[in-house]
Amino acid sequence: MTNKTAPVAICTWGFTKANQAAGEALESGMAALDAAIKGVAVEEENIKNTTVGKGGAPDREGNVTLDACVMDSNGDCGAVVCVENITNVAALAKVVMEETPHVMLAGKGAEELAYKNGFQAEQLLTDSSEAAYREWLKTSEYKPIINIENHDTIGMLCMDQYGDIAGACTTSGLSYKMKGRVGDSPIIGSGLFVDNEIGGAAATGMGEEIMKTVGSFLIVELMRQGKTPQEACEEAVQRIISRNKNFKNFQVAYIALNIKGETGSYCIHPGFAMMQYKDGVNTRITSVAALDS
């Protein structure tokens, strides 16, 4: 696109610093995908965030594994799953997209690609995460807590000054997941989807439920049919509710951005919010929930 527009950055949850970093990068002229990766890296490197990047909660075996995907305005995408020892997996997903003939790499293969491209090995399990894991082992009860252990992802969508849209999604997955478990976050169409002619969407929450309806792709298709980002997010959540009688036991939330710069969000349970950087202002927007009373 050639007509300049006001940059927009949105992300899941109240990741203020991450969204601010992306918004400021966009205003400095950075391309949408690079800004999204720069933004989510803030949380990947935040060891106090136990659901993304370094410091993420481990699986049931005590190992931290990370998943991520990116999608740019040309429709190209890349993803990595079950990656150990690498913090910035969204940036690694971009390497998969640009430097390999593939869309997704897993485990050791993704890790080896990282080292070949200058990424440094790091211990992802922090002392505090290990202590929490040791405590969890005393009961080994696996019951995700809504808005806490389901608060497992940063998904970010950016529109740059040229009106191009791209996104990134990165996570350490659910706390104490089974070894090898992969949720929606690195799955193109589920955790993230972008169509530069329409808009983009990202998801967070119980990945197994998001994958069943390919939620982010669904939202973009609903926007293609004329729905606003808000209407599309609401329809996508209602699809999940209508198909699962146990919907009150988990959280799912979506954010969306269209080519007009309009945004929307919706969730099952109250407690979800998104960040929006627009016109130089970074705002936390509490999402309406299906179970609001």
N, C-alpha and C positions, 0 to 999 in steps of 0.2 A: 504494500500500500504506500501511497505517496503523501496523502493528506495527513498532516500532523494532528494528533489528538492528545488529550490529557491522559497521562499514564494512570493506571489503576493496578493496585496489588491487593489481593485478598488471601486470607489463609484460615484454616480451621483452628479453632480454639483461641485462647487469649495470648498468642505468641507475639506480644507487642514489639519486642526488639527485632524479631525475625521479619515481621511485616514492614517495619520501619526501614530496615536495611534494604529490602527489596524495593520499596517505594522510592527511596532516595537514589538507589541505583538507576531506576527507570528515569527519574527526573534528570539524572546526569547524562542520559543518552544511551544507557546500556540496553541491549536487546532483551526481549521478554524472557527467553529461556535462561540466559545468564543471570538475570536479576532474580528469577525464581530459585535457581540453584544457590546463589549468594544468600538469599533469604533463609532457605531451609537449613543451610550450613550453620547458621547461628544456633539452632536447636540441636543439630547433630553434634556440635562441639560443647553443648551445655551439659556438664556432667550431673547437674541437679535434675535434669529431665530424664526420668526413668523409662520413658516410652519411645525415645528417639535417639539414635546415635550412641556415642560414648556415654556410658552410665546407664544404658538401657537395661531393663530387667532381663535376666537370663531365661533359658528354657528349663525344662525339668531336670536336665542333666547338668545345669550350672554353666552353660555356654551362651554367650551373647551372640546372636545372629541377626543381621540387619537386611532389610529389603527396601528397594526403592525403584521408582521409574520416573522418566521424564518424557515429555512430548512437546514438539515444537510446532511452529505455525505452518510448517510445510507438511505436517502429518507424519513426520519421522518420529521414531520413539526408541527408547532403550530402557532396559530393566536389569536389575540384579536381585538375586534371592539367596538367602541362607549364607550371607557373607560374614566371615569372621575377620577380626583384626584390622578392619578398615573403617575409619570414622565417616568420611564424606562419601557415602554411597550414592547420593543423588548425582554428584559430579562423576562418579564411576559409571553410572547409568548413561550419562552423556557420552562417555568414552565408548561404551558398547554401541551406542547409536552411530557415532561418527567414525569409529576406527575398525569396526568389525562388520561382517555381512549379516550379523544376527540382530535380533531384538532383545533376547534375554540370555543371560549367562548365570549359572548357579554355582554356589559353593567355591571349591578350590579353583575352578576355572576362572571365576570372576576375580578372586583374590590374586591369582597370578597375573591377570591382565592389569590389575591395579599397580602391582609392583613394576611391571614393564613400562608403565606410564607415570612413574615418579611418585606414586602414593607411598606413604610410610606406614609400616606396621605399628599398631598401638594395642595396648591392653584395654579392651572395652569394658571389662567387668571392674567396676570401681569398688572400693572398700565398703561403701554404704550399700551398694547393690548386692554385694556378696553377703553382708550381714543380714539383709532382708531375706535373701534366699535361704540362708541357714535357719532363720526363724521359720520360714515357710515350710521347710523340710520336717519340722516337728509335727505338722498336721497333714501336709501335702494335699490340702484341699484346693481343688481347682474350681473356683466360682468367681468369674469376672465381676468386679464391682462397677456398676453403672457410673459413667462419668469419671471414673478413676482408672481402673484397669482397661476400660474400653477407650480411654483417652489415650489412644495408642499411635496417633499419626499426626504429622503436619503435612497437609496438602496445601499447595499454594498455586494460585493462578495469577498471571501477570499480563497486562496489556501495555505495550510500549508506546512510544511517541508516534510510531507509524501505524498504530492500530493493530499490530500483530499480537496474537495471544499464544502463550505457552504455559506449561505447568510442570510442577515437580511434586512428588509424593514420597515420603521417607519415614521409616518406622523400625522399631525393634520388635514389633508384634506384641501380642498379648503376653502378659507376665506369666512365666512358668508354663508356656505352651509345650506341647509335645515336640520332641526333637524332629526337625524337618518340616514343621508346620509353616505354611505360607498363607497369609490372608489376602485381602483384596488390594492392599497398598501398591504392590509392584505390578499388578495386572492391568494392562491397558484396557480401558473400557469399564473396569470395575472401580479401582481406586482413583483413576484419573482418565479423562478423555478431553481432547481439544479438536475442534474443527474451526479453522480460522475464518470461515465464512459465516459461522453461527455463534460460537462461543466455546466455553469450557466448563467442566465440572470436576469436583473432587469429593472424596468420601472419607469418613472416619467412623469408627465404631466397630461393631461385630462383623469382621470381614467375611465370615462364612455366609452371612445373610446378604451382604452387599453383592457378593459374587453371583448369587442365585438369580438376581435380576439385572446383572451387568449395569449397575446403577448410574455410573457417571455417563456412560454411552447413552443410556435411556434419557437422562436429563437433556443432553445435547440434542437428541432427536426430538424431544418434546419442544425444545426451543425452536428447532427447525420448522415445526408445525405451527409456530406462532405463539407459544406460551412464553410468558416472562420468565426470567430466572427463578423468581419466587414461586410461581405456579408450577414450574417444572420440578423444583425440589420437593414441593408438597406432594405432587403426583408420585414421584419416585418413592417417597417414604410410605405413602398409602399403599403402593404395590406390595411392599414388604409386610405391612400390617395385615393386609387382606389375605396373605398367603401363609401366615404363621400365627397360630393361636397363642403362642408363647411370647409374643412381641413385647410384652411388658417386662420380660426378664433380661432384655439387652437394649443397648443404645445403638442407633444408627443416625448419622447426621450427614447432610450434604451442603456444599456451597456451590454457587454457579455465577458465571460472568458472561454477558453477551457482548456482541460487537459494538453495541451502543454505550458500553461502559456501565450498564445496569447490573446490579448484583442481587443475589437472593440466598437464603439459607433456611433449612428446616430440619427438624429432628423428631425422634420419638418421645424422649423424656426431656423435661425442662433441665437446664443446666449447661446447654451447649451455647457457645458464642463464636463469632468469627471476627477477624480483624479486617478493616478496610482502609487502605491508603488511597486517598483521592483528593485532588486539589491541594496537595501538600499537608493534608491532615490525616493522622492515623487514628482511627476510631474503632472501639470495641462495640460490636453490635450483638445484643442478645437475641438468640434465635427463638422464633415461635416454635412451640412443640405440639405434636399431635395430642399429647396427654396433658396439655395445659388445662388447669381447672379454675 
